């Protein structure tokens, strides 16, 4: 279920109907799906490393988008339109997110985010830690979604995702998040790992606060936007740190 929802990998169709309990359990596997995406992106980066810097970054970015079918970018676009066009009204915000059309704000947000990712990849890929970074950033990007499901109500109480929030195995989810945090803290040189976690935590708290104030919860589009913004922030952070003057 997690692979079928979050990636374009050709997985077997999930039998219908899907229970809320199964949907809740599938959320536990989001970080693992992130690892698979990260390993796929890192693999493309390795295969195309003989290309020039700009072409190399473009190919890696295209593969990153392809693994997910632009799912999270679509969420970013819908949320941007709703955040601006909703004018602070909860119902109008939710209605705009259901509209499949994208306005100028959505297109601009997606373009700027991809530009940031491209520029960060151009700086990051020549560095020694690029492979590990590409493998772990998608894990963190989907790990924050587990935290979102753990801490935030779904905006539509009748939706399937609302059942996933209610049926998410909380103790197992907290254990998985703890293992991810410890692994990132230990496997990156100090203080890089903790800066990654701190940045992801800051983005989560900032966006969650906005989501709760606007719609008293979150939607799938808002979750996708959080994933994309977190990944981009981490790419920029690691590129910046990698190019910082020594000392």
Secondary structure, DSSP 4 states (H G I P E B T S, - for coil): -HHHHH----PPPPPSSPPHHHHHHHHTTHHHHHHHHHHHHHHHHHHTTTS-HHHHHHHHHHHHHHHHTTHHHHHHHHHHHHHHHTTT-HHHHHHHHH-----HHHHHHHHHHHHHHHHHHHHHTTSTTHHHHHHHHHHHHHHHHHHHHHHS-BS-TTSHHHHHHHHS-HHHHHHHHHHHHHHHHHHS-TTHHHHHHHHHHHHHHHHHHHHHHHHSSB-HHHHHHHHHHHHHHHHHHHHHHHTSPP-
